[in-house]
């Protein structure tokens, strides 16, 4: 629980699998907790699923494996790159180019 409390605000809606450590998370003050239990062949329950985050981490592992380790100080930047790639994965190369160009043009140095 200390890790969850450090990383997720109490207003968060938590989506998880059936891992026992998540039992009682609502009792700790979190707004809502939805879970799917893979051991009972649950993968989707209504709109509740965790496949998105599993997909993201799967893509991260493939992307980051080529580095065979990295400096802890820049790991965050690699994860942010994976996040950017994941969130923009449906854009065409041209759309991605124009989007990135717009980001660069709007960037203001402090």
N, C-alpha and C positions, 0 to 999 in steps of 0.2 A: 503493500500500500504506500509506503513512503515514496517510491519511484513514481507511482501513478499520481499521487498528490503533488509531486514536484513538477510533473510534466503536463497535467491536464487540469483545467480550471473546474470548479464545482458546477459550473453551468454546462459542462460538456455532456453530450449524449455519448455513452460508451457502447461500442459494438465489439463483441469479443467472441471467442470460441468457448468451449466448455472447460477450459483450464480452471482447476479448483481455486487458484489464487484470486479469481475474479468473483467468487462467491461473496455476497454481502456488500458489493461495491456501493449500492444505493444507501446502505446503512451508514456509509462514510460521508454522505451528503451530496453524492452525485445525482444529477437531475433524473437521468434514465439510464437503464442498462439493458441492451438487447443482446442476446447470444444465440449462436447456432452451435449445435453439438455434433461435431463430425462423427463421433463414435456411434451415434444413433442414425447415421446416414443423413443428417441435416446439413445442407449446404446453403440453403436459402429458406427463410421463414418470412413470407410476405415480402416486404421491402428490406428486410434485415439480412445482410450477408457480409462477410469479411473478405470476399474474393478480390475487391479492389486493392486493399492494402497488401494482400498476399501477392497479387499481380505486380504491384509496385516493387516489393522487396525482391521478387523473382527477377525483374528486369535490372534492379540495382546489383544483385549478385553477379549476373552475367557481365554487366558493364564494368564493375569494380574488380572482377577476378583477373582481368588482364594486367592490372598493376602489381599483383602479387605482394600486396602490402603497401602501405603509404604512411607518411608522417601524420601523426594524430592531429597536428595543428591545421592541416588542410583537408582532413576527412570531411568536415562540415561542407566545404565548398564542393566536394565531389558529390555529396548527397544532394545538395541544392541543384547541381547540374542534372542529376538523375530526376529530381522533382520536375525541373523545367522540361526535360525530354518527355517524361511521362504525361504531364499536363498538356503538352502540345503535340502528342504523338499522332493525332488525326489530321494535323495540318499538312498541306502539300509543301514541297520544298520551296516553292515560290511564296506561299503564305508565310511560312516560317522565316524566310529571308526578309520579307517586308516587315514582319512583326519584330524581328530582332533589330532591324535597321531603325525602326521607330523607337524601340527601347533605348538604343544607343544615342539617337538624336535628342531624346527627352532627358537623358541622364545629365544631372547637374552636379559638378564637383563641389564639394563643400569647402 
